Each structure stands twice: as structure tokens, then as C-alpha cells.
Amino acid sequence: MIKWIFILLAVAAIAALLGFGSISGLALTGAKVLIGIVLVLFLLVLFGVISILD
């Protein structure tokens, strides 16, 4: 999932440099959503709600 975040951030940066604002905004929004999902999953694992060591 981290790989997809970096891909979307790269697409957003390249699209912004080429002047495609709407594509850049869409890719950036997708990256933000994935970052939120990763953060929530990390916090759930950190606090032991999701146990990965069973």
C-alpha cells in the first residue's frame, strides 16, 4: 500500500508540473485517503486491537 502512495504522489507531482491540475488533485486525494487508511491500520496494530503475533 505504501508503494501505491508513492506512485500517486509521483503522478500528482508530474501532472502538476505539466499543468494538469485536476489529475494532480485527484491523485493527491487518492494518496491522502491511502495515507489515512495506513495510519488507522498502524494505530490499530500499535494499540493491540489487531494482533499480528497470534
C-alpha positions as protocol buffer text, in pm:
chain_id: "A"
residue {
  index: 1
  type: MET
  ca { x: 0 y: 0 z: 0 }
}
residue {
  index: 2
  type: ILE
  ca { x: 293 y: 230 z: 66 }
}
residue {
  index: 3
  type: LYS
  ca { x: 406 y: 170 z: -292 }
}
residue {
  index: 4
  type: TRP
  ca { x: 70 y: 296 z: -420 }
}
residue {
  index: 5
  type: ILE
  ca { x: 102 y: 610 z: -208 }
}
residue {
  index: 6
  type: PHE
  ca { x: 439 y: 690 z: -362 }
}
residue {
  index: 7
  type: ILE
  ca { x: 308 y: 618 z: -713 }
}
residue {
  index: 8
  type: LEU
  ca { x: 10 y: 851 z: -661 }
}
residue {
  index: 9
  type: LEU
  ca { x: 234 y: 1124 z: -518 }
}
residue {
  index: 10
  type: ALA
  ca { x: 466 y: 1095 z: -818 }
}
residue {
  index: 11
  type: VAL
  ca { x: 171 y: 1111 z: -1059 }
}
residue {
  index: 12
  type: ALA
  ca { x: 39 y: 1417 z: -876 }
}
residue {
  index: 13
  type: ALA
  ca { x: 377 y: 1592 z: -893 }
}
residue {
  index: 14
  type: ILE
  ca { x: 429 y: 1517 z: -1262 }
}
residue {
  index: 15
  type: ALA
  ca { x: 73 y: 1618 z: -1351 }
}
residue {
  index: 16
  type: ALA
  ca { x: 113 y: 1944 z: -1160 }
}
residue {
  index: 17
  type: LEU
  ca { x: 437 y: 2021 z: -1341 }
}
residue {
  index: 18
  type: LEU
  ca { x: 269 y: 1957 z: -1677 }
}
residue {
  index: 19
  type: GLY
  ca { x: -29 y: 2175 z: -1589 }
}
residue {
  index: 20
  type: PHE
  ca { x: -294 y: 1909 z: -1536 }
}
residue {
  index: 21
  type: GLY
  ca { x: -445 y: 2044 z: -1217 }
}
residue {
  index: 22
  type: SER
  ca { x: -749 y: 1820 z: -1197 }
}
residue {
  index: 23
  type: ILE
  ca { x: -549 y: 1500 z: -1248 }
}
residue {
  index: 24
  type: SER
  ca { x: -297 y: 1620 z: -992 }
}
residue {
  index: 25
  type: GLY
  ca { x: -571 y: 1690 z: -739 }
}
residue {
  index: 26
  type: LEU
  ca { x: -732 y: 1352 z: -796 }
}
residue {
  index: 27
  type: ALA
  ca { x: -403 y: 1166 z: -749 }
}
residue {
  index: 28
  type: LEU
  ca { x: -325 y: 1371 z: -438 }
}
residue {
  index: 29
  type: THR
  ca { x: -667 y: 1295 z: -293 }
}
residue {
  index: 30
  type: GLY
  ca { x: -614 y: 924 z: -354 }
}
residue {
  index: 31
  type: ALA
  ca { x: -277 y: 941 z: -181 }
}
residue {
  index: 32
  type: LYS
  ca { x: -433 y: 1120 z: 117 }
}
residue {
  index: 33
  type: VAL
  ca { x: -702 y: 853 z: 150 }
}
residue {
  index: 34
  type: LEU
  ca { x: -444 y: 574 z: 141 }
}
residue {
  index: 35
  type: ILE
  ca { x: -228 y: 756 z: 397 }
}
residue {
  index: 36
  type: GLY
  ca { x: -532 y: 778 z: 626 }
}
residue {
  index: 37
  type: ILE
  ca { x: -603 y: 406 z: 587 }
}
residue {
  index: 38
  type: VAL
  ca { x: -240 y: 315 z: 657 }
}
residue {
  index: 39
  type: LEU
  ca { x: -236 y: 541 z: 963 }
}
residue {
  index: 40
  type: VAL
  ca { x: -554 y: 388 z: 1106 }
}
residue {
  index: 41
  type: LEU
  ca { x: -426 y: 34 z: 1050 }
}
residue {
  index: 42
  type: PHE
  ca { x: -92 y: 124 z: 1210 }
}
residue {
  index: 43
  type: LEU
  ca { x: -262 y: 267 z: 1517 }
}
residue {
  index: 44
  type: LEU
  ca { x: -488 y: -38 z: 1550 }
}
residue {
  index: 45
  type: VAL
  ca { x: -184 y: -267 z: 1539 }
}
residue {
  index: 46
  type: LEU
  ca { x: 7 y: -39 z: 1778 }
}
residue {
  index: 47
  type: PHE
  ca { x: -269 y: -48 z: 2039 }
}
residue {
  index: 48
  type: GLY
  ca { x: -324 y: -421 z: 2001 }
}
residue {
  index: 49
  type: VAL
  ca { x: -670 y: -417 z: 1854 }
}
residue {
  index: 50
  type: ILE
  ca { x: -539 y: -617 z: 1560 }
}
residue {
  index: 51
  type: SER
  ca { x: -292 y: -874 z: 1686 }
}
residue {
  index: 52
  type: ILE
  ca { x: -35 y: -988 z: 1432 }
}
residue {
  index: 53
  type: LEU
  ca { x: 156 y: -1211 z: 1672 }
}
residue {
  index: 54
  type: ASP
  ca { x: -107 y: -1481 z: 1737 }
}
